[in-house]
């Protein structure tokens, strides 16, 4: 796994939230107890973690020559769980709702 720092560290998320809050197309989904900018910033952070896990850890494991078919199946299941996590964090912010419009299925 890479030692590179995540782009969306806690400090960067704090900087990102007001930037996202300034965008009308993000702000339009605000709820009194849930500013959409914060939801979106936190979702992007979790997406980054999942993408890194898949790209830097799980996909390379598929090429490990010592893994058995059962081991490979388990890696595929781990990839599936990361993808489930990705889907959750795409669906959570209202900003990305357009991705699930019937026209796009």
C-alpha positions as CSV (number, residue, x, y, z in Angstrom):
1,X,0.0,0.0,0.0
2,X,1.3,3.5,-0.8
3,X,2.4,5.8,1.9
4,X,1.0,8.8,0.1
5,X,-1.2,10.9,2.3
6,X,-4.9,11.0,1.4
7,X,-5.9,14.0,-0.6
8,X,-9.0,14.5,1.6
9,X,-7.4,14.5,5.0
10,X,-9.3,15.9,8.0
11,X,-7.7,19.3,7.5
12,X,-8.5,19.3,3.8
13,X,-12.1,18.3,4.5
14,X,-12.4,21.3,6.8
15,X,-11.2,23.5,3.9
16,X,-13.4,21.8,1.4
17,X,-16.7,22.1,3.2
18,X,-17.0,25.9,2.9
19,X,-15.9,25.7,-0.7
20,X,-18.7,23.2,-1.5
21,X,-21.2,25.2,0.5
22,X,-20.6,28.1,-1.8
23,X,-21.9,26.1,-4.8
24,X,-25.6,26.7,-5.3
25,X,-26.1,23.2,-6.8
26,X,-24.7,21.7,-3.6
27,X,-26.5,24.1,-1.2
28,X,-29.9,23.4,-2.8
29,X,-30.0,20.1,-1.0
30,X,-29.3,21.4,2.5
31,X,-31.5,20.3,5.3
32,X,-31.6,22.3,8.6
33,X,-29.6,19.6,10.5
34,X,-27.6,18.4,7.5
35,X,-25.7,20.8,5.3
36,X,-25.1,19.0,2.0
37,X,-21.5,20.4,1.7
38,X,-20.5,18.4,4.8
39,X,-22.2,15.2,3.7
40,X,-20.6,15.5,0.3
41,X,-17.1,16.2,1.7
42,X,-17.3,13.3,4.1
43,X,-18.6,11.0,1.3
44,X,-15.7,12.0,-0.9
45,X,-13.3,11.1,1.9
46,X,-14.8,7.7,2.2
47,X,-14.8,7.2,-1.6
48,X,-11.1,8.0,-1.7
49,X,-10.4,5.4,1.0
50,X,-12.3,2.8,-0.8
51,X,-10.8,3.6,-4.2
52,X,-7.3,3.4,-2.6
53,X,-8.1,0.0,-1.0
54,X,-9.3,-1.4,-4.3
55,X,-6.5,0.0,-6.4
56,X,-3.6,-0.3,-4.1
57,X,-4.4,-3.4,-2.1
58,X,-7.1,-5.6,-3.4
59,X,-6.5,-5.6,-7.2
60,X,-2.8,-6.3,-6.7
61,X,-3.7,-9.3,-4.5
62,X,-5.5,-10.9,-7.4
63,X,-2.1,-11.4,-9.0
64,X,-0.5,-13.1,-6.0
65,X,0.7,-16.4,-7.4
66,X,0.3,-18.2,-4.0
67,X,-3.4,-17.5,-3.6
68,X,-5.7,-20.4,-4.1
69,X,-9.0,-20.2,-5.9
70,X,-10.7,-19.9,-2.5
71,X,-8.3,-17.0,-1.6
72,X,-9.1,-15.3,-4.9
73,X,-12.8,-15.7,-4.3
74,X,-12.3,-14.0,-0.9
75,X,-10.4,-11.1,-2.5
76,X,-13.3,-10.7,-5.0
77,X,-15.7,-10.6,-2.1
78,X,-13.6,-8.0,-0.4
79,X,-13.7,-5.9,-3.6
80,X,-17.4,-6.3,-3.7
81,X,-17.7,-5.0,-0.2
82,X,-15.6,-2.0,-1.1
83,X,-17.8,-1.4,-4.1
84,X,-20.9,-1.6,-1.8
85,X,-19.3,1.1,0.3
86,X,-18.6,3.2,-2.8
87,X,-22.3,2.9,-3.8
88,X,-23.4,4.0,-0.4
89,X,-21.2,7.0,-0.5
90,X,-22.4,7.9,-4.0
91,X,-26.0,7.6,-2.9
92,X,-25.7,9.4,0.4
93,X,-25.2,12.9,-0.9
94,X,-28.2,14.3,-2.6
95,X,-26.0,16.0,-5.1
96,X,-25.3,12.7,-6.9
97,X,-29.0,11.7,-7.1
98,X,-29.0,12.4,-10.8
99,X,-26.8,9.3,-11.3
100,X,-29.7,7.1,-10.3
101,X,-32.3,8.6,-12.6
102,X,-34.2,5.9,-14.6
103,X,-32.7,7.3,-17.8
104,X,-29.2,6.3,-16.6
105,X,-29.9,2.7,-15.8
